[in-house]
Amino acid sequence: MTKLEKKELMWGLFFTFPWLLGLIIFTAYPIIMSLYYSFTDYNIVQEPLWIGLDNYRRLIRLDPIFWKSLGNTFYMLCLGLPLSLIAGLLLALLLNTNVKGMAIHRTIFYLPSILPEVATAILWVWLFNPYYGLVNVILSWFGIQGPGWLADPAWAKPAIILMGLWGVGGGMIIYLASLQDVPKELYEAAELDGARGWQKMVNITLPMISPVIFFNLIMGIIGTFQFSVQTFVATGGGPAYSTMFYGLYLYYNAFQWWKMGYASAMAWILFLITLALTILVFKTSARWVYYHSESR
């Protein structure tokens, strides 16, 4: 390296040092220590006791709540995530029109996604109250007896999904930006060839915004496995563990029962599951994700 290159390297390291220090202290070190703690019996108060793979064996063989939480999470992944992706896309399509006052409508639909999750969960607890909640009151106007919602194990997860659909505005904004980037010439050419609305949607709109769908899908998978705040406030994991999602059960083990080693093992299993699903989606993306820049 020349003298000038060495000088530039030193200045570069000098200015990036605060970030590198933060990365090492607040990210790299906790990751390494969590892997170590996953092989120990650790409760913060006492020194970690090395127990090998016992935490993983207990999770897989002896902990029914672990499998219950995993099943609940996959329920949300297979039902809640597709519904949220579709709802966000449909809202974006509706809001991608030239209607008077559209900016106000976009703001209204986006606002729920930036509200605090705790406040939102408390609001929905009142709305889903089986006796005097607004949802069952409205259903009673049509002669329908509303279910127990969050108090009923059969309806608790659908209620949580409905709570999540109320905040699809974040994904909607991303879809809306991608829809406005679709070249108008493609629609005009398709109309000249006699294409109708659904044909334009399938052959133009969806392929052109497929990178955004791919992005929202990946972020949705990661977010689903970390889902915990709303259920902690609304149900605490009940009734009968019907809303005990993986992230919530991990939180309980770590910060309610102080099983830090056990929770660390759960975190690494969560990492492996999320990694496997993400790799699977990336591997299949070549079949359905279309990048317009690559075709030029």
C-alpha positions as CSV (number, residue, x, y, z in Angstrom):
1,M,0.0,0.0,0.0
2,T,1.2,3.5,-0.8
3,K,1.5,6.1,1.9
4,L,-1.7,7.8,0.7
5,E,-3.7,4.5,0.8
6,K,-2.5,3.8,4.3
7,K,-3.5,7.3,5.4
8,E,-7.0,6.9,3.8
9,L,-7.3,3.5,5.5
10,M,-6.5,4.9,8.9
11,W,-9.0,7.7,8.5
12,G,-11.6,5.3,7.3
13,L,-11.1,3.1,10.3
14,F,-11.1,6.1,12.6
15,F,-14.5,7.3,11.3
16,T,-16.0,3.8,11.3
17,F,-14.6,2.8,14.7
18,P,-17.7,3.9,16.7
19,W,-19.9,1.8,14.5
20,L,-17.6,-1.2,14.6
21,L,-17.3,-0.9,18.4
22,G,-21.1,-0.8,18.7
23,L,-21.4,-3.8,16.3
24,I,-19.0,-5.8,18.4
25,I,-20.4,-4.9,21.8
26,F,-24.2,-4.9,21.0
27,T,-24.5,-7.4,18.2
28,A,-21.5,-9.8,17.7
29,Y,-20.8,-10.4,21.4
30,P,-24.5,-11.1,22.3
31,I,-24.8,-13.5,19.4
32,I,-21.7,-15.5,20.4
33,M,-22.7,-15.5,24.1
34,S,-26.3,-16.6,23.3
35,L,-24.8,-19.6,21.4
36,Y,-22.7,-20.4,24.5
37,Y,-25.6,-20.0,26.9
38,S,-27.8,-22.3,24.8
39,F,-25.5,-25.2,26.1
40,T,-25.8,-24.1,29.7
41,D,-28.2,-23.8,32.6
42,Y,-28.2,-20.1,33.2
43,N,-30.5,-17.9,35.2
44,I,-28.5,-14.6,35.3
45,V,-28.1,-14.8,39.1
46,Q,-25.8,-17.8,39.1
47,E,-22.8,-18.7,36.9
48,P,-23.7,-20.6,33.7
49,L,-23.5,-24.4,34.2
50,W,-22.5,-26.4,31.1
51,I,-25.1,-29.0,30.3
52,G,-24.3,-29.7,26.6
53,L,-27.4,-30.4,24.4
54,D,-29.8,-30.9,27.3
55,N,-31.7,-27.7,26.5
56,Y,-32.3,-28.8,22.9
57,R,-33.3,-32.3,24.0
58,R,-35.8,-30.9,26.5
59,L,-37.3,-28.6,23.9
60,I,-37.7,-31.3,21.3
61,R,-38.6,-34.3,23.5
62,L,-40.1,-33.1,26.7
63,D,-41.7,-29.7,26.2
64,P,-45.2,-29.8,24.7
65,I,-45.6,-26.1,24.9
66,F,-42.6,-25.6,22.6
67,W,-44.4,-27.7,19.9
68,K,-47.7,-25.9,20.6
69,S,-46.0,-22.5,20.2
70,L,-44.3,-23.7,17.0
71,G,-47.6,-25.0,15.6
72,N,-49.4,-21.7,16.5
73,T,-46.6,-19.7,14.7
74,F,-46.9,-21.9,11.6
75,Y,-50.6,-21.3,11.7
76,M,-50.0,-17.6,11.5
77,L,-47.3,-18.2,8.8
78,C,-49.6,-20.2,6.6
79,L,-52.8,-18.3,7.1
80,G,-52.1,-14.9,8.6
81,L,-49.1,-14.0,6.4
82,P,-50.8,-14.7,3.0
83,L,-53.9,-12.8,4.1
84,S,-51.8,-9.8,5.1
85,L,-49.9,-9.8,1.8
86,I,-53.1,-10.0,-0.2
87,A,-54.8,-7.4,1.9
88,G,-51.9,-5.0,1.5
89,L,-51.8,-5.5,-2.3
90,L,-55.6,-5.1,-2.7
91,L,-55.5,-1.8,-0.7
92,A,-52.6,-0.6,-2.8
93,L,-54.5,-1.4,-6.0
94,L,-57.5,0.5,-4.7
95,L,-55.4,3.5,-3.7
96,N,-53.5,3.6,-7.0
97,T,-56.3,5.4,-8.7
98,N,-56.9,9.0,-9.6
99,V,-59.7,9.8,-7.2
100,K,-60.3,13.1,-5.5
101,G,-58.9,13.2,-2.0
102,M,-56.7,10.1,-2.6
103,A,-53.9,11.5,-0.4
104,I,-56.3,11.6,2.6
105,H,-57.4,8.0,2.0
106,R,-53.8,6.8,1.8
107,T,-53.0,8.5,5.0
108,I,-56.0,7.0,6.8
109,F,-55.1,3.4,5.7
110,Y,-51.4,3.9,6.6
111,L,-51.9,5.4,10.1
112,P,-52.7,2.1,11.9
113,S,-49.4,0.7,10.9
114,I,-47.5,3.4,12.8
115,L,-49.6,3.3,16.0
116,P,-47.9,1.7,19.1
117,E,-48.6,-2.0,19.2
118,V,-49.5,-2.0,22.9
119,A,-52.1,0.7,22.4
120,T,-53.5,-1.1,19.4
121,A,-53.7,-4.4,21.2
122,I,-55.6,-2.8,24.1
123,L,-58.1,-1.3,21.7
124,W,-58.7,-4.6,20.0
125,V,-59.2,-6.3,23.4
126,W,-62.1,-3.9,24.0
127,L,-63.5,-4.4,20.5
128,F,-63.4,-8.2,20.8
129,N,-64.9,-8.4,24.2
130,P,-67.5,-11.1,23.9
131,Y,-70.2,-9.3,26.0
132,Y,-70.0,-5.6,25.2
133,G,-67.3,-5.4,22.5
134,L,-68.2,-3.4,19.4
135,V,-67.6,-6.3,17.0
136,N,-70.2,-8.5,18.7
137,V,-72.6,-5.6,19.1
138,I,-72.5,-5.0,15.3
139,L,-73.0,-8.7,14.7
140,S,-76.0,-8.7,17.0
141,W,-77.7,-6.1,14.8
142,F,-77.8,-8.7,12.1
143,G,-79.1,-11.5,14.4
144,I,-75.6,-13.1,14.7
145,Q,-74.4,-14.2,18.1
146,G,-70.7,-13.3,18.1
147,P,-68.1,-15.8,19.3
148,G,-65.8,-15.4,22.3
149,W,-63.0,-14.2,20.1
150,L,-59.9,-13.8,22.4
151,A,-61.6,-15.7,25.2
152,D,-62.3,-18.8,23.0
153,P,-59.4,-21.1,22.0
154,A,-61.1,-21.8,18.6
155,W,-61.4,-18.1,17.7
156,A,-58.3,-16.6,19.4
157,K,-55.9,-17.1,16.5
158,P,-58.4,-15.8,13.9
159,A,-58.9,-12.8,16.1
160,I,-55.2,-12.1,16.3
161,I,-55.1,-12.4,12.4
162,L,-57.8,-9.8,12.2
163,M,-55.8,-7.5,14.5
164,G,-52.8,-7.9,12.2
165,L,-54.9,-7.1,9.1
166,W,-55.8,-3.8,10.6
167,G,-52.1,-2.7,10.3
168,V,-51.2,-3.7,6.7
169,G,-50.6,-0.1,5.8
170,G,-46.8,-0.5,5.9
171,G,-46.8,-3.2,3.2
172,M,-49.5,-1.3,1.3
173,I,-47.2,1.8,1.0
174,I,-44.4,-0.4,-0.5
175,Y,-46.9,-2.0,-2.9
176,L,-48.2,1.4,-3.9
177,A,-44.7,2.7,-4.7
178,S,-44.0,-0.3,-6.9
179,L,-47.4,0.0,-8.7
180,Q,-46.6,3.6,-9.6
181,D,-43.3,2.4,-11.1
182,V,-44.9,0.0,-13.6
183,P,-44.5,1.5,-17.1
184,K,-47.8,2.9,-18.4
185,E,-46.7,1.8,-21.9
186,L,-47.2,-1.8,-21.0
187,Y,-50.8,-1.3,-20.1
188,E,-51.5,0.7,-23.2
189,A,-49.9,-2.0,-25.4
190,A,-52.0,-4.7,-23.6
191,E,-55.2,-2.7,-24.2
192,L,-54.4,-2.4,-27.9
193,D,-54.1,-6.2,-27.9
194,G,-57.5,-6.6,-26.3
195,A,-56.4,-7.4,-22.7
196,R,-58.8,-6.8,-19.9
197,G,-58.4,-5.9,-16.3
198,W,-57.7,-9.4,-14.9
199,Q,-55.4,-10.2,-17.8
200,K,-53.4,-7.0,-17.3
201,M,-53.2,-7.8,-13.6
202,V,-51.8,-11.4,-14.1
203,N,-49.5,-10.7,-17.1
204,I,-48.3,-7.2,-16.3
205,T,-48.9,-5.9,-12.7
206,L,-48.0,-9.0,-10.7
207,P,-44.8,-9.8,-12.7
208,M,-43.6,-6.2,-12.5
209,I,-44.2,-5.9,-8.7
210,S,-43.0,-9.4,-8.0
211,P,-39.7,-8.2,-6.4
212,V,-41.7,-6.2,-3.9
213,I,-43.9,-9.2,-3.2
214,F,-40.8,-11.2,-2.6
215,F,-39.4,-8.5,-0.2
216,N,-42.7,-8.4,1.8
217,L,-42.8,-12.1,1.9
218,I,-39.3,-12.4,3.4
219,M,-40.0,-9.6,5.9
220,G,-43.3,-11.2,6.8
221,I,-41.7,-14.6,7.5
222,I,-39.2,-13.0,9.8
223,G,-41.8,-10.8,11.5
224,T,-44.2,-13.8,12.0
225,F,-41.6,-15.7,14.0
226,Q,-40.9,-12.6,16.1
227,F,-44.6,-12.0,16.7
228,S,-45.3,-11.5,20.5
229,V,-46.2,-8.0,21.6
230,Q,-49.9,-8.0,20.7
231,T,-50.6,-11.5,22.1
232,F,-48.7,-10.7,25.3
233,V,-51.0,-7.7,25.9
234,A,-54.2,-9.2,24.5
235,T,-54.1,-12.8,25.7
236,G,-50.8,-13.6,27.5
237,G,-50.7,-16.7,25.4
238,G,-54.1,-18.1,26.3
239,P,-56.7,-19.3,26.4
240,A,-55.3,-22.9,26.7
241,Y,-52.1,-21.8,25.0
242,S,-54.0,-21.2,21.8
243,T,-52.1,-17.9,21.2
244,M,-48.8,-19.0,22.7
245,F,-46.6,-18.1,19.7
246,Y,-42.9,-18.9,19.5
247,G,-41.6,-15.4,20.2
248,L,-43.9,-15.0,23.2
249,Y,-42.9,-18.4,24.7
250,L,-39.2,-17.4,24.2
251,Y,-39.9,-14.1,26.1
252,Y,-41.5,-16.0,29.0
253,N,-38.6,-18.4,29.3
254,A,-36.1,-15.6,29.2
255,F,-37.7,-12.7,31.2
256,Q,-40.5,-14.3,33.2
257,W,-39.0,-17.6,34.3
258,W,-35.3,-16.5,33.9
259,K,-34.3,-19.6,31.9
260,M,-31.8,-17.8,29.9
261,G,-30.0,-20.9,28.7
262,Y,-33.3,-22.5,27.6
263,A,-34.4,-19.3,25.9
264,S,-31.1,-19.1,24.1
265,A,-31.6,-22.6,22.7
266,M,-35.0,-21.5,21.5
267,A,-33.5,-18.5,19.9
268,W,-31.0,-20.6,17.9
269,I,-33.7,-23.0,16.8
270,L,-35.8,-20.0,15.7
271,F,-32.8,-18.7,13.8
272,L,-32.3,-22.0,12.0
273,I,-36.0,-22.3,11.1
274,T,-36.1,-18.7,9.8
275,L,-32.9,-19.3,7.9
276,A,-34.2,-22.5,6.3
277,L,-37.5,-20.8,5.2
278,T,-35.7,-17.8,3.9
279,I,-33.3,-19.9,1.8
280,L,-36.3,-21.9,0.5
281,V,-38.0,-18.7,-0.7
282,F,-34.8,-17.4,-2.2
283,K,-34.3,-20.8,-4.1
284,T,-37.8,-20.7,-5.5
285,S,-37.8,-16.9,-6.3
286,A,-36.1,-17.5,-9.7
287,R,-39.3,-19.1,-10.9
288,W,-41.7,-16.3,-10.1
289,V,-39.7,-13.1,-9.4
290,Y,-39.2,-10.9,-12.5
291,Y,-36.6,-8.2,-12.5
292,H,-37.3,-5.6,-15.2
293,S,-33.7,-4.3,-15.3
294,E,-32.3,-7.8,-16.1
295,S,-34.4,-8.0,-19.3
296,R,-32.9,-4.9,-20.8
